[in-house]
Amino acid sequence: MDNPSLKLPSSRPEFKGFAEYYEDEIKPFLRSNENLRKRSVKKAAFFGSVFAAIGGFIQFFVPHNADMIPMLVGSLGGAGTGGWILNKAKARITEGLLGRITDKLNFSYEMKLERPDYFEIFHQLKFFNAFNREHWEDEVKGSYNGQDFTLCECHLKYKTRGKNSSTRTVFHGQLIVIDYPKEFSGTTVIHRDSGIANRFKKPGKEFSKVGLASGEFEKNFEVWSTDQVEARTLLDPIMMERFQELQRLYNGKGVQAAFVHDKMILALATGDRLNMGSMFKPLEGHERVETILKEFDIIFDMMDVSFKQVDGKMDGAFSIDQVKADG
């Protein structure tokens, strides 16, 4: 019988036996790393205090030093050292935790990765504005309801040069590549609507804008395709409703997609979602695992919304009652 302390996000078969697995595998792992968490927090606080004290000493006791630079440098040095210590420990714990969760789901997991090959198609189809800083992590590969998928998290930034340089986020979220049940003769791209900036999002000279008979859909999305007939067949009323549902599923965050070759690709501006949570709270407890399982449940919902047959209107992101069990 499932442990009532662990609340599963849904009754999906993928989560069957997860409460027992939590007790046998995940809970002991978290318990064994609690001392690591505590030591890291103490070390981070210690180095932060030491650097701040050194900066303060120089500030007030070294002659002819009237500015605030030493104190500022000391504070930044302490924060940087403390952050490095915490992040190193957090990465180790996150890798072990997510590795165990994905093992139970029969998925593969890699925490650290370079820019993956599949990013090239996102880049070619102008999913993102220019960037010159990038970070990649948390790649998950597996199969759900017969559909192979790969997802990862990435953070793209653009840093300006010069005296008043600044850094802004271009994209922070999940990239997902899913094997589609058919192969497409053309390429159809669905960008989020950017108002007057839409004209700069044209994926290429061979693409033309697709007009669709849905005012609600076109408020949120802009569609381009190399095959107008295929695009209109693909984006029938049910498929357009699916994308409206995806928009609701991700709370209105930027949803972009494309149908290319035999793949459906998606970019979801969700931020960092697959992580172990705060280092300033005890590791033991079911909340961290529940949060991660909810993220996978949302991903499964997304794939259900994207592919399964439906009877009638879909009324809610987490209660798609009309989805047929046999897909």
C-alpha positions in Angstrom: 0.0 0.0 0.0 1.3 3.5 -0.9 2.7 5.6 1.9 0.2 8.4 2.4 3.0 10.9 3.1 4.0 10.9 -0.6 1.2 12.4 -2.7 1.4 11.3 -6.3 0.3 13.9 -8.9 -2.0 11.5 -10.7 -2.9 7.9 -11.1 -0.8 7.4 -14.2 0.7 3.9 -14.6 4.1 5.5 -14.8 3.8 6.5 -11.1 2.7 3.0 -9.9 4.9 1.8 -7.0 6.6 5.2 -6.6 5.7 5.5 -2.9 7.5 2.3 -2.1 10.4 3.2 -4.3 10.6 6.6 -2.5 10.9 4.7 0.9 13.5 2.2 -0.4 15.7 4.3 -2.7 15.1 8.0 -2.6 14.6 8.7 1.1 17.8 6.9 2.1 19.7 8.9 -0.5 18.3 12.2 0.8 19.1 11.2 4.4 22.7 10.3 3.5 23.3 13.7 1.9 21.7 15.8 4.6 25.1 16.3 6.3 26.6 17.4 3.0 23.8 20.0 2.7 24.4 21.3 6.2 28.2 21.5 5.8 27.8 23.4 2.5 25.4 26.0 4.1 27.8 26.5 7.0 30.8 26.9 4.8 29.0 29.3 2.5 28.0 31.4 5.5 31.6 31.2 7.0 33.3 32.4 3.8 30.7 35.1 3.3 31.4 36.5 6.8 35.2 36.2 6.4 35.3 38.1 3.1 33.0 40.7 4.4 35.1 41.2 7.5 38.3 41.5 5.5 36.7 44.1 3.3 35.4 46.0 6.3 38.9 45.9 8.0 40.5 47.4 4.9 37.8 49.9 4.6 38.1 51.4 8.1 41.7 50.7 9.1 43.9 51.2 6.0 44.9 54.9 5.7 43.8 56.9 2.7 41.1 54.5 1.8 37.9 56.5 1.9 35.9 54.8 -0.8 33.7 51.7 -0.5 35.5 49.5 -3.0 37.2 47.2 -0.5 34.0 46.5 1.4 32.1 45.9 -1.9 34.8 43.6 -3.2 34.9 41.7 0.0 31.1 41.2 0.0 31.1 40.1 -3.7 34.0 37.7 -3.0 32.1 36.2 -0.1 28.9 35.8 -2.0 30.7 34.3 -5.0 32.7 31.8 -2.9 29.6 30.9 -0.9 27.5 30.5 -4.0 30.2 28.2 -5.6 30.2 26.0 -2.5 26.4 25.7 -2.4 26.0 25.1 -6.1 28.7 22.4 -6.2 26.8 20.4 -3.4 23.4 21.1 -4.9 24.6 19.8 -8.3 25.7 16.5 -6.7 22.5 16.0 -4.8 20.3 17.0 -7.8 22.1 14.6 -10.1 21.5 11.7 -7.6 17.9 12.6 -7.0 16.9 13.2 -10.6 18.8 10.1 -11.7 16.8 7.9 -9.2 13.5 9.4 -10.3 14.1 9.0 -14.0 15.4 5.5 -13.4 12.1 4.6 -11.9 10.3 6.1 -14.9 12.5 4.1 -17.3 14.1 7.3 -18.7 17.8 8.2 -19.1 19.2 11.3 -17.5 22.2 13.5 -18.0 22.7 16.5 -15.8 25.6 18.1 -17.6 25.7 18.5 -21.4 27.1 20.7 -24.2 24.8 22.2 -26.8 22.8 19.2 -28.2 22.6 18.5 -31.9 18.9 18.9 -31.9 19.2 22.6 -30.9 20.2 23.4 -34.5 16.7 23.0 -35.8 15.3 25.4 -33.2 18.1 27.9 -34.1 17.4 27.6 -37.9 13.7 28.2 -37.5 14.3 31.4 -35.5 12.7 30.3 -32.2 15.1 32.7 -30.3 16.6 36.1 -30.7 20.4 36.5 -30.9 22.4 35.2 -27.9 26.0 34.9 -26.9 25.8 33.0 -23.6 24.3 29.6 -23.1 23.9 26.9 -20.4 22.6 23.4 -20.9 21.5 20.8 -18.3 19.0 18.1 -17.3 18.6 16.1 -20.5 15.9 13.4 -20.2 15.3 10.8 -22.9 12.5 8.2 -22.9 9.2 7.0 -24.3 5.7 7.8 -23.2 2.6 6.1 -24.7 4.8 4.8 -27.6 6.2 8.2 -28.5 10.0 8.7 -28.0 11.0 12.1 -26.7 14.0 14.1 -25.5 13.9 17.1 -23.3 16.5 19.4 -21.8 16.7 22.7 -20.0 18.6 25.6 -21.5 19.3 29.2 -20.6 20.2 31.6 -23.4 21.5 35.1 -22.7 22.7 38.1 -24.6 25.5 40.2 -23.0 26.2 43.6 -24.4 29.8 45.0 -24.5 31.1 48.3 -23.4 31.4 50.3 -20.2 27.7 49.9 -19.4 27.4 46.3 -20.4 24.3 44.4 -19.3 23.0 40.8 -19.7 19.4 39.9 -20.5 17.7 36.5 -20.8 16.7 35.5 -24.3 15.2 32.1 -23.3 15.1 30.1 -20.1 13.1 26.9 -20.2 12.6 23.5 -21.8 13.3 22.2 -25.3 11.4 19.1 -26.2 11.7 16.9 -29.3 9.0 14.2 -29.9 8.8 11.6 -32.6 5.6 12.3 -34.5 3.4 9.5 -35.8 3.8 10.7 -39.4 6.4 12.4 -41.6 5.7 15.9 -43.0 6.4 16.9 -46.6 6.9 20.5 -45.5 7.9 22.4 -42.3 5.3 24.3 -40.2 6.4 26.6 -37.5 4.2 28.0 -34.7 5.7 31.1 -33.0 4.1 33.0 -30.1 2.6 36.2 -31.3 5.0 39.1 -31.0 2.9 41.9 -32.4 4.7 44.2 -34.8 7.9 42.1 -34.3 6.3 39.1 -36.1 7.8 40.1 -39.4 11.2 39.5 -38.0 10.3 35.9 -37.0 9.9 34.6 -40.5 11.9 31.3 -40.4 13.2 31.6 -43.9 12.5 32.9 -47.5 10.7 29.6 -48.4 8.2 30.2 -45.6 4.9 32.1 -46.0 2.4 33.1 -43.3 -0.5 30.8 -42.8 -3.9 32.4 -42.3 -6.3 30.4 -40.1 -10.0 30.7 -39.3 -9.5 31.1 -35.6 -9.3 34.6 -34.1 -8.5 33.2 -30.6 -5.6 31.0 -31.9 -4.1 33.9 -33.9 -4.2 36.1 -30.8 -1.5 33.8 -29.3 0.3 32.3 -32.2 1.8 33.2 -35.6 2.1 30.3 -38.1 4.6 30.0 -41.0 4.9 27.1 -43.4 6.6 25.8 -46.5 3.5 23.9 -47.4 0.2 25.9 -47.0 -2.0 22.9 -47.8 -0.3 20.6 -45.3 -0.3 23.4 -42.6 -4.0 24.0 -42.9 -4.7 20.2 -42.8 -2.4 19.8 -39.8 -3.8 22.8 -37.9 -7.4 21.8 -38.0 -9.8 23.0 -35.3 -8.9 20.2 -32.9 -5.1 20.8 -33.3 -5.6 24.6 -32.8 -7.5 23.8 -29.7 -4.7 21.6 -28.5 -2.3 24.5 -28.7 -4.7 26.7 -26.8 -4.7 24.0 -24.2 -0.9 23.9 -24.1 -1.0 27.7 -23.5 -3.3 27.1 -20.6 -1.3 24.1 -19.4 1.8 26.2 -19.1 0.0 29.2 -17.5 0.3 31.4 -20.6 4.1 31.1 -20.8 5.6 31.3 -24.2 4.8 28.1 -26.2 6.5 27.7 -29.6 6.5 24.6 -31.8 7.3 23.2 -35.2 6.4 20.1 -37.2 9.5 19.2 -39.2 10.5 15.9 -40.9 9.0 13.3 -38.5 9.3 15.4 -35.3 7.3 17.8 -33.2 9.6 20.3 -31.4 8.6 22.6 -28.7 10.2 25.4 -26.7 8.5 26.2 -23.4 9.6 29.3 -21.5 9.2 27.6 -18.1 12.5 28.6 -16.4 14.4 26.1 -14.3 11.8 23.4 -13.4 13.7 20.1 -12.9 15.7 20.9 -9.7 15.9 19.7 -6.1 14.8 23.0 -4.6 16.3 25.1 -1.8 19.6 24.2 -0.1 18.4 26.0 3.0 15.7 23.4 3.9 16.3 19.8 5.2 16.5 17.2 2.4 14.3 14.7 4.1 10.7 14.9 3.3 8.5 14.1 0.4 7.9 17.6 -1.0 11.0 17.7 -3.2 10.0 14.5 -4.9 6.4 15.5 -5.3 7.4 18.8 -7.0 9.6 16.9 -9.5 6.9 14.3 -10.2 4.4 17.1 -10.8 6.8 18.5 -13.5 6.9 15.1 -15.2 3.1 14.9 -14.9 2.8 18.2 -16.8 5.1 16.9 -19.5 2.9 13.8 -19.8 -0.2 16.0 -20.0 1.5 18.0 -22.7 2.1 14.9 -24.8 -1.5 13.7 -24.2 -2.8 17.1 -25.4 -0.5 17.0 -28.4 -1.1 13.5 -29.7 -4.1 11.6 -28.2 -7.5 11.5 -29.8 -10.1 13.5 -28.1 -13.9 13.3 -27.9 -15.2 16.9 -27.9 -13.8 19.9 -26.2 -10.8 19.8 -23.8 -11.8 21.7 -20.7 -8.8 21.8 -18.4 -5.1 21.3 -18.5 -5.1 18.8 -15.6 -8.4 17.0 -16.3 -8.5 16.1 -19.9 -11.4 13.7 -19.4 -12.1 13.3 -23.1 -8.7 11.8 -23.9 -9.1 8.2 -25.1 -7.0 5.7 -23.1 -6.0 3.8 -26.3 -4.6 7.0 -27.9 
